[in-house]
Amino acid sequence: MRRETSAKVRLELVRTFEEAYEDLVDRLCSSAQFGVKPGAEDQYQRFKHVYEREQRFLVPTLGAFVEEPGDLSRLTAGRTLEEALGSDDGTLIPTIMRVRGALDRCTRFLRVLERAA
């Protein structure tokens, strides 16, 4: 029973993070293409807050599925959205894709654990 609760809790946290992550990706792409618009900085800071609040859980859980060490923290490295975009050395899009893949793999794994419980 404990494993079922644990898998459910972990799946819920990953889903919450994934929602915030997808919002961040939309904002990053939009801001890179059209400039930082009103509200974009707030959204970036909200994502950073979610990541910082949950990183003790997320890093070990997603870490097994992330291809490159540091990908999760790389997305929140900028103090501001503009700084994050300005410091991109061409690795932002590949990082986004690797993290998205890690989220997909992690979610599938947690669903298997949830069903097996």
Salt bridges, closest charged atoms under 4 A:
GLU4 OE2 - LYS8 NZ 3.40
GLU22 OE1 - ARG100 NH2 2.78
GLU54 OE2 - ARG53 NE 3.01
GLU67 OE2 - ARG105 NH2 3.64
ASP71 OD1 - ARG74 NH1 2.53
ASP71 OD2 - ARG98 NE 2.69
GLU83 OE1 - ARG79 NH2 3.09
